[in-house]
Amino acid sequence: MKKPNLLLITVDQMRWDCLSALGHPIVETPNLDALVTKGVTFENAYSATPTCIPARAAIMTGLSQRSHGRVGYRDRVRWNYPHTIAGELAKAGYHTQCVGKMHVYPARNLCGFHNVVLHDGYLHHNRRMDDISAGEHFDHVDDYLNWARRTAGASFDLIDNGLDCNASTVARPWSQPEHLHPTNWCVSESIDFLRRRDPDKPFFLWTSFVRPHSPLDPPKPYLDMYSELNFPEPPVGDWVDEEAAAQGGLEPTTSFGHVPKRRLNQARAAYYALISHIDDQIGRLLIALQEYGVLNDTLIVFTSDHGELMGDHHYFRKALPYEGSAKVPFIAFDPGGRFGFRRGSRVERVIELRDIMPTLLDAAGAPIPETVEGESLLPLCKGESPEWRAYVHGEHAYGKLSHHFATDGREKYIWFSQTGEEQFFDLGSDPGERFNRIADPACLPRISEWRERVIRELDGREEGYVENGTLIVGRTPKACLDHLLQSSAADS
């Protein structure tokens, strides 16, 4: 039988709950809703290290964060992995292409792809006018920006709208014609790959959107869809320091604080608008697949690299262990029915981004490297009941909020390594994580079990988080583990 084509669609910073098919009261996502109706939806999908770089390392390598070495956010650390999803599929005879965001270093590192059409968005480290020593200046590496300048004029730039790439609380409409928006460009280039692909080979296409990551700049018709709506209040936990929150929130790039209500509502409107814009462009890509006659021969996986807190507990952006940040949407769709998926089914098993690589390799009939720590999701998509992980361990180096968490989608334990603070949430009854039950006597046996799981995960870690079976507070967190830095240095 002919090998299936593989399409991986990722968005950047989309919350797990922003699908109308999953009951979101505001956002409209008809094309993704169709995938939910016809495909398999994973209700407990997590990004173990929820920022862009480590999340993409999990996707590309199939490794846990301890193994790929990126346990926080750090730019300019070289990517030197012997096995990548694109590299293994290329070995298996696939024509491989990425369009959009890679966020690797060097920026033009192919990571096993035959070709990359790149737009990483605005990255501070390659916008420094006073430091181009790495040869990574945006003028040289970004395909979208060069295309946009040829199309809209040489003065076009990513900062024209005055919004910072981390301005999660400030929004304004896209100031150019819609077809110049990076979301449209990403789909246009993906469709062009369908034209240019080798017709004698199956393809692996990764369509990688930069939005709904800020800047919050949707085309105006999409912003208009949401601007006059009444939004429900974000959840705020009983554990939140309201006095501290009252001291922040006015800066556009705030990560914590009381944002003025009007500004917050406009930001939420723009965030949902960007998601609806992406949804329409995904519909455009699906139509193109049908027109090229390859839709029914293509396995489609949709997910996000991490979420966006968007005011939950007065937090914004990502990196934290709460559901708005660490939980992601995840849909697998088999249009042609070749894999026997249970159409319209929901899977409760807890999964992680590292499961993407073995899933696609399994679908391709390609060998899965022994290093891969994720698991193929195909049996779960078919309604089978394989042995499965009991939980996901996640973490992020994040200053005083550096943390580790463990969850099975029903309960969650969090340990803040710099303060020793612990939190425990019953997600089944409290999906908004409003009530910290760490001191609830009825929960103590479960808390002890979850704490022991985190201790086992951290035992032997170079940071020294565990001694004599006990979590040690105040150890210096690292964004990258030593083995990654040594590999990066050896490859430089």
N, C-alpha and C positions, 0 to 999 in steps of 0.2 A: 504494500500500500504506500502511496505517496506520503512523504512526511508532512506534517501540518506546518503551516506558517504560524508564527508566534508574534503577537502584538502585546507589548507591555506599555500601558498608559499610566504615567505617574503625574500627579500634581504636587505642588509644593505648599505645605502648610495648611492642608484642608482637614478640618475636624471630622471625626468619625461620624458625627450625627447630622451632617449637613446634606442629607438626601431626603427628598420629600417622601420617597417610598418607605423610609424608615420612621416616618412620623414627625419630621421636622415641621414646626408650625408656620415657618416663614419661607424658607428657600424653595425654589422651583428647579427641579432637575429631571425633566421628562426623559431625556435620553439615557441617563444613568438609571432612572427608575425602570426603564425597559430592560436594562441588563439585570437589575435585581429580579424582575419578574421572570425573565427567561434563563437566568444564570444561577449561580450559587453565591450567596452572601455570607461572609464570615463575620459574625457579630462580635468577636473578641480578638481583633487583630491589633497588635501593638508594634510600636517602634521602640526598641529596647534602649536606644540612646537618641532621644528625640531632637536632634538638630540635623542640618542638611548633610554634612560630611560623613559622620558616622552612620547615619541611616543609609546613605548610598553605598557605603562600604559593605553593609549587610546585604543589600540587594545584589551587588556585583559579585560578591565572593561566597555567599551562603554561610558565612562565619558568624559566630557570636562576637560581641564586642571585645571580649577578653582575648579572642584569637586574632581578630583583625587589628586590634590594638588601639582603636579610636574610641575612647571612653569619655570624650568631651569634644568641644569644638576647637580646632586649631588649623589654620590655613598653612599652606606652603610646606606640608609634609608629603614627601613623594609617595606615589602609588606604585608599589612594586609587588604585586600579588601574582604567584605562579598560575593560579586558576581563577578565571573570571567567567561570568555567564556568557559574555560575547565570545571570548576566546574558545571556550569549550564548544559552543554552537558552531563557530567557524570551523573547528576541527571536524565537526560532524556533518559538514557540507552545507551549512547555512550561509546565506548572504546577510551580513549583519550591518545594521545602521542605527545610530542614535541621532535624534533631532531634539535640540533644546538643551536642558540643563544636565551637565555632568558633575560639576563642582569637584574636580580632581586636580592633582598637581603633578607635573606641569599641566596647564589647562588643556593643551592639545594632545595629552596622553590618550591614545586610542583605547587603552584598557581592553584590547582584544577585538574591537570593532574594525570592520573594514573601512568605515568612514564615519565621521562625526560632523554634523552641522550644528555649531555650538552657539548657545546663548545661556550663559550662567546668570544673567541678570547683573545687577550692580554688586560687585564685590569690592570691598574697601581696599583690599591689599593690591589689586591691580588697577586702582584708580589714582594711586599716589603719584602726583606729578613730580615730586622730589625724590622718588625712589623707583627707578625702572631697572635696577641692577639685575633682577631676575629675568628680564626679557619677556615679561608677561603683561605689558601694558595693554589696556583694553582695546586700544586702536588696532592691535596686532592679532588678538586672539578671538574676538567676538564676531561671529558671522552675521548675527542679526543686526548689530549696530552698523556694520559696513554696508549691509543691504539697505537698511533704513536710510542711511545717508545718501546712497545712490538714488533712492526712490523719492525721499522727502526733501532732500537738500543737505549740503555738507554741514550745515550748522546743527542738525538734529542731534540730540543727546539724551541720555537716560535721565538726566536731572532737570529737564526742561520744565516739568510740572512743579518743581520745588519740593517734592516729597522724598524723604530719605527712604532707603530700602528697608529700614526697620521701623518706619513710622506707622505702627499698627493702629494708631488712634486718630489719624488725620487722613482725609480722603478728598479727592476732587475728580471730576470726569477726565477721561482721556482727551487730550487736546488735538489729536491728529485724526484723520479718517480711520475708521475702524479697521480696514484691511492692513494698516500699519502697526496695529497692536501686536505685541509679541505672542499673544495667544493665537491670533489668526495666522501669524507667520509660522508658528510651530506646526500647525496643521497643513498649511500650504506646502511646506518643505517635506512633511511626511507623505503627502499625496504625490509630490514630485518624485519621491523615492519609489513609489509604486510604478511610476512610469519608467524609471531608470534601472530598476532592479534586474538582476539576471533571471530571465524567465525559466531557466532550466534548474534553478535551485530554490529550495524553500527559503523563506526569509524570516529573520528576526528583526523586528523594528521596535525600538524603544522611543515612543513619543513622550517627551519629558517637559511638561509645562513648568514655567517659573511661577505663575500665579496659581492660587490666590495669595501667595506670599506678597507682602507689601513691596512696593508702593500700591496703595489702594486706589487704583486708577481705571475703573471700568469704563467702557464706552457709555456715553450719556443715556442711551435708551435702556440699558441694563440698570444703571443707577436709578433712573426714574421708576423702574418697577418696584423699588423698595423704599424710596425716600419718604413716602407719606404713611408708611405702615407703623403700627404700634408693636414694639418688640417686647417680649417677656423679659423680666429682669434676669440677669445672669445669676447663677447660684453663688452664694457667699457662705462659706463654712463658719460654724460656730467657733472654729479654731483660729480665724483670721484676726490679725492685729489691726483693728480698725483705726486706732490712733496713728500707727505708722502709715497706714494707707492714706489717711487724711493729709499727710505731709507731701505726698507725691501725686502725679497724674497729669500735670499741666504740660510737661514736655512731650513733643510728638513721638519720641522714641521711648517713652516710659515703659518699664516692664512691670511696674507695680504702683497702684495709687488710684485715687478717686478721680476719674476722668469726668469732666463736665458732661451732663446727660445728653445735651444736644450733639456734642462732638462724638460721644460714644455711639449714639444711634446712627449718625451719619457714617461712622466707621463700619458699623455692623451692616448697614445697608450696602456699602461699597463692597464689603467682603462677600456678602451673599450675591451681589451683582456679578462679581468676578467669577464665582462658581457657576452661575447661570450662563455666563458668557462661555466659559469652558465647556459646559454641557452642550450648548449649541454647536460648538466647534467639534466636539466629539461626535455629535450627530453628523456633521459634515464629513468627518473621516470615515464613519461607518458607511455613509452613502457611497463614498469613493471606493471603499473596499468592495462594495456590491457591484459598482460599475465596472471595476476591473475583474470581476468574476472570481474573487478570492475570499469573500467573506465567509462562506461555508467551509473553507479549508483552513480557517485561521482560529486559533485559540487566543482569546483576549483576557488579559488580567488588568484590572484597574485598582490602583491604590494611591496612597499619599506617603511622603517620606516621614511626616509627623503632623501634628495638629497645630492649632492656634487657640490660645486660651481666651482671647477676645473678651476680657472682663470677668471671666470666672474667678471668683475669690479676689477680685481687683487685680488679677495678673493679666499680662499680655505677652504675646509671642509664644515661645516654646521652651524646651529644655527641662521643664519641671515634670514631676511624675504623675500629675493629675490627668484625668481622662481627656480633657480638652486638648492637652499637649501630646500625650503619649499614645492615645488610641487613634486608630486610623480606619477609614473605610477600605473595604477589600472585597472585590467581586471577581469571580471567574466565570467566563461566558464561552460556551462551546456552540456556536451558531449551527454548525453542521451535524451536531449530535454524534460525532465519531467517538467520543470518550465515554458516553453513557452517563453524563451528569444528571443529577436529579434537578430538573428545571424548577426554578422558583424556590429552591430549598434554602434554609438557613442552617448554618453550622455554628455550634456553641463552643467547640474546642478552641483553646487559646493558641493563636499562631503569631508569628513574628516575620519581619521582612526577610530574614535569612531563609525563609521557606520558598521564596520566589525562584531562586536559582535551581534547586533540585526539582521543583514542580515543572519548570519549563524544560529542563534536561530530560526529565522522565517522559514528558509529552513528546519530545523529539526522538525518543529512543536512544539518547546519547548517554555515554557513561557518566556517572556522577562521581567526581573525584572523592577519594577517601577523606580529604580534609574537610569536606562540606559538613556542617553541623545542623543545617536545616533539614526539613523533611518534605517530601513531595506531598502536595495537597490533593493529588488526583484521587486517592482512595476516599478521602473525606467528601470530595465532590460527587462521588458515585454513591454515597450513602453507606459506605463500608465503615467498620469500627476497628481500625488498627490500634495497636498500642500507641499511646500518645503522651507527650510531655504533660506533667501535672501543672506547670506554671511557667511563666516567663520571668526571668530576672532582668531588670533594667537599671540604668544608672546614668548620671551625668556629672562631670566636674563642672561646678557652677558657683565658684566662690563660697560664700557662707551658706549658700543653699545647695551645695554639692550633696548628692543623695544616692541612695540605692532603693530599689523597690522590687517587689515580687507580687505577681497577680495571676489569677486563673480566670479573670473576667467576672468573677462573682465576689471575690474578696481582694483586698489590696493592703499590703503592709509597706510602710515607707520608713526609712532610717536616714536622717540627715547627719552626715558623717562629721560635720564641723561643730555641731551643737549637741548631738546625741538625741535630739527630739525624735519621737516616734509618732506615727499616725497609723490608724487601722480603720478601714472603711468596709462596710457591708454594701457592696455595689448592687446587690440584688434589690435591696430595699431603699438604697440611697445612692442612685447613680450619679447624682450631682456632688457627691462627697461633701455634704454639708455637716455631717456629724462624725467627729473623730471619736472612735470608741476605744481608744487605747487604754483608758482607765476603767472600762466597763467590766466588772467581775465576770459577767457571763461570757465575755470574749477572751478571757485570759488564756485558756488552753489553746484556742486557735491562734492567738497572737504568738504564743511561745513556739508553735509549730512553724509559723511563717518566719519568725526571727531566726530559727534554726536553719531554715532554707537559705536565707541570706548569708548567714555565717558560713554555711558550706560553700556557697558560691564565691565568697571572698577569702576563704582560707588559703593561705599561700600567696596571696596577691602581693606584689612588690611594694605597694603603698603601706602595708602593715596594718590593714584594717581589722585583722583578727589576731588575738593572742590568747592561747590557752582556751580556745573555744568561746571567747568573748569578743564582742564588737568594741573596738578601741576608738574613742572620740578624738578628733583633732589631728589625725594624720593628714599630711599634705596631699590633696588630690592632684591627679595628673590628667591632662587632656589626652595624652598619648602614652601608651606603655613603652617600656624600654626596647622591647624586641622590634617594635615598629620603627622607632627612631634609629636604631642600629641598622635596620634594613634600608631605611631611607638614606642614611649617611653613606652606606656602602654603594648605593646606586647613584649617588650624586657625582 
